[in-house]
Amino acid sequence: MNLLIVLFTAWLSVFSFQPDNPPAPCKNSQYILAQSKLKYDTDQRWNQSEFRLHIQEPRVNNPQRYSRVVLNNASSYFEIERNRSEGTIKRIIDERGSFRALFNDNTDVPAEIEEKYGINQQRSQGYRNFYQAMYGLPMSVTKEFYDKMAPAEPIVFEGKEAYRISLELEQEMISKHWQLIISTEDYTLLALEFYHPKNPEEGEIIKFEDDLQIDGITLPRMRHWYKKQTDEYLGSDIIVREMN
């Protein structure tokens, strides 16, 4: 009996000895991301939803930028309309993937306007991919979206405890390397960092603010863009309201 007690005590001391008292490991990145998705899309409606949004998009060099966006995730229909100095340009990608454009509601788009604003299918698909990814966060971060996901790191972001999840994307969007900053308290998406391994000084960060409920889904209403190293303000994307 005494021998069993000695052996048990020795076993317990080996497995409980932690000389440097390391912090408890983070939860799995996939788990953290899944919890964040549930926070924003409790009933998992994102893939079947349609959004019709007025978005103010002021930039330092273009403070008046404004877009009207229709994004139908069920049918893949997309349109974006912006006012330019020459007139209004609308890009449309329909349910079949066909592209068309309107200039001042006319299908006859002048060649100089097409060239200046890149009015073509490839550029317009880029717009669709961008809005679907950015306005679908965190739901848009699926296994098809990225190649690699690193283990979550515990950090403090602007005074809040958070997880940082590093991703290497399947297709580059601003950068191929993203870092999601997610609150440890309630899985709120706090920020998105774009990291450029070869040029780390060129990194950017989006900070999210406020929420908007649409069709049972919570969307971050404001996205503020900054340079990562200097915190220099670059611009914002603000959902003003839904279109009728």
C-alpha atoms as an extended CHARMM CRD file, in Angstrom:
* protein
*
       244  EXT
         1         1  MET       CA              0.0000000000        0.0000000000        0.0000000000  PROA      1               0.0000000000
         2         2  ASN       CA              2.7970000000        2.4200000000        0.9370000000  PROA      2               0.0000000000
         3         3  LEU       CA              4.5770000000        1.6070000000       -2.3250000000  PROA      3               0.0000000000
         4         4  LEU       CA              1.4600000000        2.5680000000       -4.3200000000  PROA      4               0.0000000000
         5         5  ILE       CA              1.2470000000        5.9120000000       -2.5060000000  PROA      5               0.0000000000
         6         6  VAL       CA              4.9120000000        6.6590000000       -3.2340000000  PROA      6               0.0000000000
         7         7  LEU       CA              4.5180000000        5.8010000000       -6.9270000000  PROA      7               0.0000000000
         8         8  PHE       CA              1.3610000000        7.9120000000       -7.2680000000  PROA      8               0.0000000000
         9         9  THR       CA              3.0360000000       10.8810000000       -5.5790000000  PROA      9               0.0000000000
        10        10  ALA       CA              6.0300000000       10.6230000000       -7.9050000000  PROA      10              0.0000000000
        11        11  TRP       CA              3.7970000000       10.4070000000      -11.0050000000  PROA      11              0.0000000000
        12        12  LEU       CA              1.7650000000       13.4200000000       -9.8610000000  PROA      12              0.0000000000
        13        13  SER       CA              4.8820000000       15.5080000000       -9.2690000000  PROA      13              0.0000000000
        14        14  VAL       CA              6.2260000000       14.7800000000      -12.7700000000  PROA      14              0.0000000000
        15        15  PHE       CA              3.0530000000       15.7960000000      -14.5950000000  PROA      15              0.0000000000
        16        16  SER       CA              2.2510000000       18.8320000000      -12.4290000000  PROA      16              0.0000000000
        17        17  PHE       CA              5.7320000000       20.3650000000      -12.5190000000  PROA      17              0.0000000000
        18        18  GLN       CA              5.7600000000       23.5230000000      -14.6210000000  PROA      18              0.0000000000
        19        19  PRO       CA              8.9540000000       25.4780000000      -13.8960000000  PROA      19              0.0000000000
        20        20  ASP       CA              8.1130000000       28.5280000000      -16.0110000000  PROA      20              0.0000000000
        21        21  ASN       CA              4.3560000000       28.5580000000      -15.3740000000  PROA      21              0.0000000000
        22        22  PRO       CA              3.4750000000       28.9350000000      -19.0960000000  PROA      22              0.0000000000
        23        23  PRO       CA              0.0190000000       30.3550000000      -19.9050000000  PROA      23              0.0000000000
        24        24  ALA       CA             -2.7860000000       27.9970000000      -20.7630000000  PROA      24              0.0000000000
        25        25  PRO       CA             -2.9020000000       27.3180000000      -24.5290000000  PROA      25              0.0000000000
        26        26  CYS       CA             -5.4800000000       29.1660000000      -26.6390000000  PROA      26              0.0000000000
        27        27  LYS       CA             -8.5620000000       27.4630000000      -27.8940000000  PROA      27              0.0000000000
        28        28  ASN       CA             -8.3330000000       26.0220000000      -31.3660000000  PROA      28              0.0000000000
        29        29  SER       CA             -8.4740000000       28.6270000000      -34.1480000000  PROA      29              0.0000000000
        30        30  GLN       CA            -11.2880000000       26.8170000000      -35.9310000000  PROA      30              0.0000000000
        31        31  TYR       CA            -13.3120000000       26.7970000000      -32.7220000000  PROA      31              0.0000000000
        32        32  ILE       CA            -12.7370000000       30.5220000000      -32.1290000000  PROA      32              0.0000000000
        33        33  LEU       CA            -13.7170000000       31.3630000000      -35.7070000000  PROA      33              0.0000000000
        34        34  ALA       CA            -16.8290000000       29.1650000000      -35.4700000000  PROA      34              0.0000000000
        35        35  GLN       CA            -17.9280000000       30.9170000000      -32.2690000000  PROA      35              0.0000000000
        36        36  SER       CA            -17.4170000000       34.3100000000      -33.8930000000  PROA      36              0.0000000000
        37        37  LYS       CA            -19.5200000000       33.2460000000      -36.8890000000  PROA      37              0.0000000000
        38        38  LEU       CA            -22.3210000000       32.1500000000      -34.5590000000  PROA      38              0.0000000000
        39        39  LYS       CA            -22.2090000000       35.5240000000      -32.8220000000  PROA      39              0.0000000000
        40        40  TYR       CA            -22.7850000000       37.3400000000      -36.1140000000  PROA      40              0.0000000000
        41        41  ASP       CA            -24.9680000000       34.7610000000      -37.8740000000  PROA      41              0.0000000000
        42        42  THR       CA            -26.7170000000       32.6900000000      -35.2220000000  PROA      42              0.0000000000
        43        43  ASP       CA            -29.0960000000       30.9500000000      -37.6450000000  PROA      43              0.0000000000
        44        44  GLN       CA            -26.4360000000       30.5230000000      -40.3660000000  PROA      44              0.0000000000
        45        45  ARG       CA            -28.3290000000       32.5720000000      -42.9610000000  PROA      45              0.0000000000
        46        46  TRP       CA            -25.3760000000       34.2550000000      -44.6540000000  PROA      46              0.0000000000
        47        47  ASN       CA            -25.2350000000       31.9700000000      -47.6950000000  PROA      47              0.0000000000
        48        48  GLN       CA            -28.9440000000       32.5210000000      -48.4400000000  PROA      48              0.0000000000
        49        49  SER       CA            -29.2060000000       36.2340000000      -47.7120000000  PROA      49              0.0000000000
        50        50  GLU       CA            -29.4570000000       39.3280000000      -49.8870000000  PROA      50              0.0000000000
        51        51  PHE       CA            -28.1090000000       42.7110000000      -48.8690000000  PROA      51              0.0000000000
        52        52  ARG       CA            -28.9730000000       46.0390000000      -50.4750000000  PROA      52              0.0000000000
        53        53  LEU       CA            -26.7660000000       48.6860000000      -48.9160000000  PROA      53              0.0000000000
        54        54  HSD       CA            -25.9340000000       52.3730000000      -49.1160000000  PROA      54              0.0000000000
        55        55  ILE       CA            -22.2930000000       52.7010000000      -48.0910000000  PROA      55              0.0000000000
        56        56  GLN       CA            -20.2900000000       55.8540000000      -47.4780000000  PROA      56              0.0000000000
        57        57  GLU       CA            -16.6560000000       55.1160000000      -48.3670000000  PROA      57              0.0000000000
        58        58  PRO       CA            -14.6610000000       58.3100000000      -47.7350000000  PROA      58              0.0000000000
        59        59  ARG       CA            -10.9480000000       58.1330000000      -48.5230000000  PROA      59              0.0000000000
        60        60  VAL       CA             -8.3130000000       60.7330000000      -47.7580000000  PROA      60              0.0000000000
        61        61  ASN       CA             -7.9660000000       61.4730000000      -51.4720000000  PROA      61              0.0000000000
        62        62  ASN       CA            -11.6750000000       60.9790000000      -52.2590000000  PROA      62              0.0000000000
        63        63  PRO       CA            -13.8200000000       62.0620000000      -49.2800000000  PROA      63              0.0000000000
        64        64  GLN       CA            -17.0800000000       61.9810000000      -51.2680000000  PROA      64              0.0000000000
        65        65  ARG       CA            -16.9480000000       58.3360000000      -52.3820000000  PROA      65              0.0000000000
        66        66  TYR       CA            -20.2880000000       56.5890000000      -52.0300000000  PROA      66              0.0000000000
        67        67  SER       CA            -21.5490000000       53.2080000000      -53.2370000000  PROA      67              0.0000000000
        68        68  ARG       CA            -24.8700000000       51.4200000000      -53.6080000000  PROA      68              0.0000000000
        69        69  VAL       CA            -24.3490000000       47.6660000000      -53.4200000000  PROA      69              0.0000000000
        70        70  VAL       CA            -26.6090000000       44.6620000000      -53.9870000000  PROA      70              0.0000000000
        71        71  LEU       CA            -25.1710000000       41.3320000000      -52.8920000000  PROA      71              0.0000000000
        72        72  ASN       CA            -27.2590000000       38.1550000000      -53.2110000000  PROA      72              0.0000000000
        73        73  ASN       CA            -25.3610000000       35.2210000000      -51.7560000000  PROA      73              0.0000000000
        74        74  ALA       CA            -27.9390000000       32.6370000000      -52.8310000000  PROA      74              0.0000000000
        75        75  SER       CA            -27.8520000000       33.5210000000      -56.5320000000  PROA      75              0.0000000000
        76        76  SER       CA            -24.4130000000       35.2050000000      -56.7460000000  PROA      76              0.0000000000
        77        77  TYR       CA            -26.0820000000       38.3120000000      -58.2180000000  PROA      77              0.0000000000
        78        78  PHE       CA            -24.0700000000       41.4790000000      -57.6060000000  PROA      78              0.0000000000
        79        79  GLU       CA            -24.2650000000       45.1120000000      -58.5500000000  PROA      79              0.0000000000
        80        80  ILE       CA            -22.4150000000       48.2160000000      -57.4800000000  PROA      80              0.0000000000
        81        81  GLU       CA            -23.2450000000       51.7740000000      -58.4620000000  PROA      81              0.0000000000
        82        82  ARG       CA            -21.0090000000       54.7950000000      -57.9380000000  PROA      82              0.0000000000
        83        83  ASN       CA            -21.2360000000       58.4310000000      -58.9520000000  PROA      83              0.0000000000
        84        84  ARG       CA            -18.1760000000       59.6760000000      -60.8020000000  PROA      84              0.0000000000
        85        85  SER       CA            -17.3890000000       63.1680000000      -62.0490000000  PROA      85              0.0000000000
        86        86  GLU       CA            -18.4870000000       62.0930000000      -65.5480000000  PROA      86              0.0000000000
        87        87  GLY       CA            -21.6950000000       60.3980000000      -64.4050000000  PROA      87              0.0000000000
        88        88  THR       CA            -23.0900000000       57.2920000000      -62.7120000000  PROA      88              0.0000000000
        89        89  ILE       CA            -21.4900000000       53.8870000000      -63.3640000000  PROA      89              0.0000000000
        90        90  LYS       CA            -23.2560000000       50.6400000000      -62.4820000000  PROA      90              0.0000000000
        91        91  ARG       CA            -21.5830000000       47.2320000000      -62.7400000000  PROA      91              0.0000000000
        92        92  ILE       CA            -23.7510000000       44.1180000000      -62.7300000000  PROA      92              0.0000000000
        93        93  ILE       CA            -22.8880000000       40.4200000000      -62.5520000000  PROA      93              0.0000000000
        94        94  ASP       CA            -26.0670000000       38.3850000000      -62.8770000000  PROA      94              0.0000000000
        95        95  GLU       CA            -27.0310000000       34.9200000000      -61.6710000000  PROA      95              0.0000000000
        96        96  ARG       CA            -25.4060000000       33.3010000000      -64.7250000000  PROA      96              0.0000000000
        97        97  GLY       CA            -22.1320000000       35.1130000000      -64.1510000000  PROA      97              0.0000000000
        98        98  SER       CA            -22.6730000000       37.4330000000      -67.1360000000  PROA      98              0.0000000000
        99        99  PHE       CA            -21.3790000000       40.9760000000      -66.8380000000  PROA      99              0.0000000000
       100       100  ARG       CA            -22.8900000000       44.2080000000      -68.0510000000  PROA      100             0.0000000000
       101       101  ALA       CA            -22.3960000000       47.8800000000      -67.2390000000  PROA      101             0.0000000000
       102       102  LEU       CA            -24.5170000000       51.0110000000      -67.3840000000  PROA      102             0.0000000000
       103       103  PHE       CA            -23.3460000000       54.5880000000      -67.7210000000  PROA      103             0.0000000000
       104       104  ASN       CA            -26.0300000000       57.0850000000      -66.6810000000  PROA      104             0.0000000000
       105       105  ASP       CA            -28.5080000000       54.1830000000      -67.0700000000  PROA      105             0.0000000000
       106       106  ASN       CA            -27.3910000000       53.6410000000      -70.6620000000  PROA      106             0.0000000000
       107       107  THR       CA            -25.7930000000       50.4270000000      -71.9130000000  PROA      107             0.0000000000
       108       108  ASP       CA            -23.6120000000       52.4190000000      -74.3080000000  PROA      108             0.0000000000
       109       109  VAL       CA            -20.5370000000       53.0950000000      -72.1500000000  PROA      109             0.0000000000
       110       110  PRO       CA            -17.9490000000       55.4090000000      -73.7680000000  PROA      110             0.0000000000
       111       111  ALA       CA            -14.6030000000       53.7370000000      -74.4330000000  PROA      111             0.0000000000
       112       112  GLU       CA            -12.6970000000       56.3670000000      -72.4450000000  PROA      112             0.0000000000
       113       113  ILE       CA            -14.9030000000       55.6990000000      -69.3970000000  PROA      113             0.0000000000
       114       114  GLU       CA            -14.3890000000       51.9470000000      -69.7260000000  PROA      114             0.0000000000
       115       115  GLU       CA            -10.6330000000       52.3970000000      -69.8380000000  PROA      115             0.0000000000
       116       116  LYS       CA            -10.4060000000       54.9710000000      -67.0410000000  PROA      116             0.0000000000
       117       117  TYR       CA            -12.4530000000       52.9610000000      -64.5180000000  PROA      117             0.0000000000
       118       118  GLY       CA            -11.6380000000       49.4300000000      -65.6530000000  PROA      118             0.0000000000
       119       119  ILE       CA            -15.2020000000       48.5980000000      -66.6070000000  PROA      119             0.0000000000
       120       120  ASN       CA            -14.8060000000       44.9470000000      -67.5340000000  PROA      120             0.0000000000
       121       121  GLN       CA            -15.7710000000       41.5460000000      -66.1990000000  PROA      121             0.0000000000
       122       122  GLN       CA            -12.5000000000       40.7700000000      -64.4440000000  PROA      122             0.0000000000
       123       123  ARG       CA            -12.3970000000       44.0380000000      -62.5200000000  PROA      123             0.0000000000
       124       124  SER       CA            -16.0700000000       43.7740000000      -61.6490000000  PROA      124             0.0000000000
       125       125  GLN       CA            -15.6800000000       40.2150000000      -60.3480000000  PROA      125             0.0000000000
       126       126  GLY       CA            -12.9190000000       41.6090000000      -58.1610000000  PROA      126             0.0000000000
       127       127  TYR       CA            -15.4110000000       44.1010000000      -56.7510000000  PROA      127             0.0000000000
       128       128  ARG       CA            -17.8890000000       41.3040000000      -56.0490000000  PROA      128             0.0000000000
       129       129  ASN       CA            -15.2780000000       39.1270000000      -54.3510000000  PROA      129             0.0000000000
       130       130  PHE       CA            -14.1120000000       42.0710000000      -52.2480000000  PROA      130             0.0000000000
       131       131  TYR       CA            -17.5660000000       43.0820000000      -50.9950000000  PROA      131             0.0000000000
       132       132  GLN       CA            -18.6140000000       39.4880000000      -50.4100000000  PROA      132             0.0000000000
       133       133  ALA       CA            -15.4790000000       38.8120000000      -48.3620000000  PROA      133             0.0000000000
       134       134  MET       CA            -15.3450000000       42.0810000000      -46.4300000000  PROA      134             0.0000000000
       135       135  TYR       CA            -19.0240000000       42.4570000000      -45.6510000000  PROA      135             0.0000000000
       136       136  GLY       CA            -19.3450000000       38.7670000000      -44.8710000000  PROA      136             0.0000000000
       137       137  LEU       CA            -16.7430000000       38.7320000000      -42.1300000000  PROA      137             0.0000000000
       138       138  PRO       CA            -16.3470000000       36.5150000000      -40.2540000000  PROA      138             0.0000000000
       139       139  MET       CA            -18.7660000000       34.1980000000      -42.1460000000  PROA      139             0.0000000000
       140       140  SER       CA            -16.8710000000       34.5740000000      -45.4210000000  PROA      140             0.0000000000
       141       141  VAL       CA            -13.7290000000       32.9930000000      -43.9490000000  PROA      141             0.0000000000
       142       142  THR       CA            -14.3840000000       29.4170000000      -45.0790000000  PROA      142             0.0000000000
       143       143  LYS       CA            -12.0050000000       26.5550000000      -45.7850000000  PROA      143             0.0000000000
       144       144  GLU       CA            -12.1740000000       27.4350000000      -49.4830000000  PROA      144             0.0000000000
       145       145  PHE       CA            -11.0440000000       30.9930000000      -48.7150000000  PROA      145             0.0000000000
       146       146  TYR       CA             -7.6500000000       30.1970000000      -47.1920000000  PROA      146             0.0000000000
       147       147  ASP       CA             -4.7700000000       27.7580000000      -47.5700000000  PROA      147             0.0000000000
       148       148  LYS       CA             -3.4040000000       27.8620000000      -44.0310000000  PROA      148             0.0000000000
       149       149  MET       CA             -4.6570000000       28.8620000000      -40.6030000000  PROA      149             0.0000000000
       150       150  ALA       CA             -2.1740000000       29.2320000000      -37.7590000000  PROA      150             0.0000000000
       151       151  PRO       CA             -2.9190000000       28.4700000000      -34.0940000000  PROA      151             0.0000000000
       152       152  ALA       CA             -4.5040000000       31.4160000000      -32.3040000000  PROA      152             0.0000000000
       153       153  GLU       CA             -2.2190000000       33.7200000000      -30.3380000000  PROA      153             0.0000000000
       154       154  PRO       CA             -3.3130000000       35.5650000000      -27.1680000000  PROA      154             0.0000000000
       155       155  ILE       CA             -2.7530000000       39.3210000000      -27.5110000000  PROA      155             0.0000000000
       156       156  VAL       CA             -3.9550000000       42.6020000000      -26.0420000000  PROA      156             0.0000000000
       157       157  PHE       CA             -5.5550000000       44.8210000000      -28.6900000000  PROA      157             0.0000000000
       158       158  GLU       CA             -6.2570000000       48.4040000000      -27.6580000000  PROA      158             0.0000000000
       159       159  GLY       CA             -6.6440000000       47.3450000000      -24.0430000000  PROA      159             0.0000000000
       160       160  LYS       CA             -8.8150000000       44.3050000000      -24.7920000000  PROA      160             0.0000000000
       161       161  GLU       CA             -7.7850000000       40.6790000000      -24.4910000000  PROA      161             0.0000000000
       162       162  ALA       CA             -8.0660000000       39.0240000000      -27.8770000000  PROA      162             0.0000000000
       163       163  TYR       CA             -7.0640000000       36.1410000000      -30.1050000000  PROA      163             0.0000000000
       164       164  ARG       CA             -5.0330000000       36.7470000000      -33.2580000000  PROA      164             0.0000000000
       165       165  ILE       CA             -5.6220000000       34.1940000000      -36.0060000000  PROA      165             0.0000000000
       166       166  SER       CA             -3.2100000000       34.3290000000      -38.9470000000  PROA      166             0.0000000000
       167       167  LEU       CA             -4.3920000000       33.1740000000      -42.3710000000  PROA      167             0.0000000000
       168       168  GLU       CA             -2.7130000000       32.5830000000      -45.7080000000  PROA      168             0.0000000000
       169       169  LEU       CA             -5.3730000000       33.0950000000      -48.3630000000  PROA      169             0.0000000000
       170       170  GLU       CA             -6.1190000000       30.9540000000      -51.3900000000  PROA      170             0.0000000000
       171       171  GLN       CA             -6.2900000000       34.1070000000      -53.5500000000  PROA      171             0.0000000000
       172       172  GLU       CA             -4.6390000000       37.3800000000      -52.6290000000  PROA      172             0.0000000000
       173       173  MET       CA             -6.9900000000       40.1790000000      -51.5610000000  PROA      173             0.0000000000
       174       174  ILE       CA             -5.0110000000       43.3080000000      -50.6570000000  PROA      174             0.0000000000
       175       175  SER       CA             -2.5380000000       40.8080000000      -49.2140000000  PROA      175             0.0000000000
       176       176  LYS       CA             -2.3440000000       37.0370000000      -49.1240000000  PROA      176             0.0000000000
       177       177  HSD       CA             -1.6910000000       37.2260000000      -45.3780000000  PROA      177             0.0000000000
       178       178  TRP       CA             -4.5450000000       38.2120000000      -43.0660000000  PROA      178             0.0000000000
       179       179  GLN       CA             -4.7300000000       38.3700000000      -39.2900000000  PROA      179             0.0000000000
       180       180  LEU       CA             -8.1420000000       38.3190000000      -37.6020000000  PROA      180             0.0000000000
       181       181  ILE       CA             -8.3590000000       39.9420000000      -34.1640000000  PROA      181             0.0000000000
       182       182  ILE       CA            -11.2400000000       38.4240000000      -32.1550000000  PROA      182             0.0000000000
       183       183  SER       CA            -12.2870000000       39.3250000000      -28.6150000000  PROA      183             0.0000000000
       184       184  THR       CA            -11.7550000000       36.6070000000      -26.0070000000  PROA      184             0.0000000000
       185       185  GLU       CA            -14.7740000000       37.9030000000      -24.0790000000  PROA      185             0.0000000000
       186       186  ASP       CA            -17.5590000000       37.4530000000      -26.6240000000  PROA      186             0.0000000000
       187       187  TYR       CA            -15.8770000000       36.5940000000      -29.9800000000  PROA      187             0.0000000000
       188       188  THR       CA            -16.5300000000       40.0440000000      -31.4450000000  PROA      188             0.0000000000
       189       189  LEU       CA            -14.4240000000       40.7800000000      -34.5190000000  PROA      189             0.0000000000
       190       190  LEU       CA            -12.2690000000       43.7320000000      -33.4540000000  PROA      190             0.0000000000
       191       191  ALA       CA             -9.9350000000       44.1750000000      -36.4040000000  PROA      191             0.0000000000
       192       192  LEU       CA             -8.4410000000       42.7170000000      -39.5680000000  PROA      192             0.0000000000
       193       193  GLU       CA             -4.7600000000       43.1690000000      -40.3520000000  PROA      193             0.0000000000
       194       194  PHE       CA             -3.1690000000       42.8550000000      -43.7930000000  PROA      194             0.0000000000
       195       195  TYR       CA              0.4060000000       41.7030000000      -43.4840000000  PROA      195             0.0000000000
       196       196  HSD       CA              3.0330000000       41.8230000000      -46.2450000000  PROA      196             0.0000000000
       197       197  PRO       CA              5.9550000000       39.5260000000      -45.2730000000  PROA      197             0.0000000000
       198       198  LYS       CA              8.3590000000       41.0730000000      -47.7990000000  PROA      198             0.0000000000
       199       199  ASN       CA              7.3360000000       44.6360000000      -46.9080000000  PROA      199             0.0000000000
       200       200  PRO       CA              6.0340000000       44.6060000000      -43.2990000000  PROA      200             0.0000000000
       201       201  GLU       CA              6.0070000000       48.4090000000      -43.1540000000  PROA      201             0.0000000000
       202       202  GLU       CA              3.2230000000       48.4130000000      -45.7730000000  PROA      202             0.0000000000
       203       203  GLY       CA              0.7010000000       46.6510000000      -43.5720000000  PROA      203             0.0000000000
       204       204  GLU       CA             -2.8270000000       47.9910000000      -43.1010000000  PROA      204             0.0000000000
       205       205  ILE       CA             -5.4590000000       47.3880000000      -40.4630000000  PROA      205             0.0000000000
       206       206  ILE       CA             -9.2420000000       47.6840000000      -40.4450000000  PROA      206             0.0000000000
       207       207  LYS       CA            -10.8630000000       48.4430000000      -37.1040000000  PROA      207             0.0000000000
       208       208  PHE       CA            -14.5410000000       47.5350000000      -36.7480000000  PROA      208             0.0000000000
       209       209  GLU       CA            -17.0680000000       49.6560000000      -34.9080000000  PROA      209             0.0000000000
       210       210  ASP       CA            -20.7950000000       49.3980000000      -34.1620000000  PROA      210             0.0000000000
       211       211  ASP       CA            -23.2180000000       46.7160000000      -35.4170000000  PROA      211             0.0000000000
       212       212  LEU       CA            -26.1610000000       46.5670000000      -37.8040000000  PROA      212             0.0000000000
       213       213  GLN       CA            -28.8600000000       43.8780000000      -37.8910000000  PROA      213             0.0000000000
       214       214  ILE       CA            -30.0500000000       42.7970000000      -41.3450000000  PROA      214             0.0000000000
       215       215  ASP       CA            -32.2140000000       39.7140000000      -41.9330000000  PROA      215             0.0000000000
       216       216  GLY       CA            -31.1360000000       38.1980000000      -38.6220000000  PROA      216             0.0000000000
       217       217  ILE       CA            -27.4390000000       38.7120000000      -39.3770000000  PROA      217             0.0000000000
       218       218  THR       CA            -25.1620000000       41.1090000000      -37.5290000000  PROA      218             0.0000000000
       219       219  LEU       CA            -22.7860000000       43.1150000000      -39.7070000000  PROA      219             0.0000000000
       220       220  PRO       CA            -20.0760000000       45.4720000000      -38.4890000000  PROA      220             0.0000000000
       221       221  ARG       CA            -21.4860000000       48.8520000000      -39.5420000000  PROA      221             0.0000000000
       222       222  MET       CA            -18.2170000000       50.8030000000      -39.6720000000  PROA      222             0.0000000000
       223       223  ARG       CA            -14.8050000000       49.8180000000      -40.9550000000  PROA      223             0.0000000000
       224       224  HSD       CA            -11.9610000000       52.2740000000      -40.4280000000  PROA      224             0.0000000000
       225       225  TRP       CA             -8.7260000000       51.7910000000      -42.3750000000  PROA      225             0.0000000000
       226       226  TYR       CA             -5.2780000000       52.7170000000      -41.0110000000  PROA      226             0.0000000000
       227       227  LYS       CA             -1.6390000000       52.1440000000      -41.8440000000  PROA      227             0.0000000000
       228       228  LYS       CA             -0.4400000000       49.4570000000      -39.4430000000  PROA      228             0.0000000000
       229       229  GLN       CA              2.9320000000       50.9430000000      -38.4930000000  PROA      229             0.0000000000
       230       230  THR       CA              1.9490000000       54.6050000000      -38.1270000000  PROA      230             0.0000000000
       231       231  ASP       CA             -1.7990000000       54.4020000000      -37.3880000000  PROA      231             0.0000000000
       232       232  GLU       CA             -2.3100000000       56.9520000000      -40.1660000000  PROA      232             0.0000000000
       233       233  TYR       CA             -5.9770000000       57.1740000000      -41.1200000000  PROA      233             0.0000000000
       234       234  LEU       CA             -6.7470000000       56.0770000000      -44.7010000000  PROA      234             0.0000000000
       235       235  GLY       CA            -10.5280000000       56.0120000000      -44.9200000000  PROA      235             0.0000000000
       236       236  SER       CA            -13.7610000000       54.3780000000      -43.7840000000  PROA      236             0.0000000000
       237       237  ASP       CA            -16.5950000000       52.1670000000      -45.0200000000  PROA      237             0.0000000000
       238       238  ILE       CA            -19.8560000000       53.0260000000      -43.2740000000  PROA      238             0.0000000000
       239       239  ILE       CA            -23.1710000000       51.2850000000      -43.9330000000  PROA      239             0.0000000000
       240       240  VAL       CA            -25.6190000000       54.1810000000      -43.9490000000  PROA      240             0.0000000000
       241       241  ARG       CA            -28.8320000000       52.2930000000      -44.5770000000  PROA      241             0.0000000000
       242       242  GLU       CA            -30.5290000000       49.5600000000      -46.5670000000  PROA      242             0.0000000000
       243       243  MET       CA            -31.9060000000       50.2760000000      -50.0140000000  PROA      243             0.0000000000
       244       244  ASN       CA            -35.6030000000       49.7660000000      -50.6830000000  PROA      244             0.0000000000
